[in-house]
Amino acid sequence: MLSVSGNGHRDYWQTFRLYWMPFAVSSFAALIKNQGYYVIFSPKGSEVFMALATCTAFLIMVTIVKWIYAKREVPQGIKDH
């Protein structure tokens, strides 16, 4: 927490990433060392397509929200951090 909140402002996304990073690294290390981990994709093309479509829809939604937020006018006298 100290490394991500230097100015007293908590960045929850960065905290989440730091929390999950060891799990991702250990899973990847086990995968490349052939320790019994498998990457599994559904054999049904429709399920793979649905997963990709859902991820794409989420990314589009985030982009639109960021675009709308960026277009907002900042009131005078308030600095953006």
N, C-alpha and C positions, 0 to 999 in steps of 0.2 A: 504494500500500500504506500509505503514511503516513496518508492521510485515512481509512482504514477500520480501522486498528489503533492507535488512540490510547492504549488502556490495555494494550497488549501482547498482547491476545487477538485472534487472527485469526478473522475471519468469512469463511469460504470462499464462502458464497453471495453476499455483497456483493462480494467480489473477482471472482467469476465474472461478476456483473452488470456491474461496471465494465469488465471486459475485453471483453464482448460489446456494450456500448452503442454504440461507434462504428460497428460493423457494422450494427446496427439503424437507427441514425440516418442513415447514408449510404444504405442501401437504401431507407428511407422517402423521403428527399429525392429520390433518383433516380426513385422511383415517382411522386411528385407532380409532378415536373418533366417527366414524359413522356419519359424517357431510355431507353426500351426494356425496362424491367422490367415484368413482368406477375405478377399474383397468379393462380395457377392452382389450380383446384379440379377434382377428377375429375368427369367427366360422369356417372359411375355413382353413383347415389344410395346404393347399399350401401357403397361405399368412403368416402363422406363421412360416412355414419352410423357406420361402424366407427371412423373417426378421432375423431368426437365422443364416441362411447361409450368409447373408450380414454382420452381426456382426462378425461371425467367419472369413470371408474373410478379414475384416478390421483388426482384431487382428493378423491374420497371416501376413498380409502386414506390420504392425507395427513391429512385431517380426523380420521379414526379414530385414527391413530397419535398425533396431537397431543392428542386427548382422553384417550387412555390414559396418555400421559406426564404430562399435567396432573393426573390423578387420583392419581398416585404420591405417597406421603407423603415429605416431606423430613425426614431425620433431624435431631433436635434439635442445635443448635449449628452447623449448616451454613447459611450464608446463600445464598439464590438470587441470582445476578447478574442 
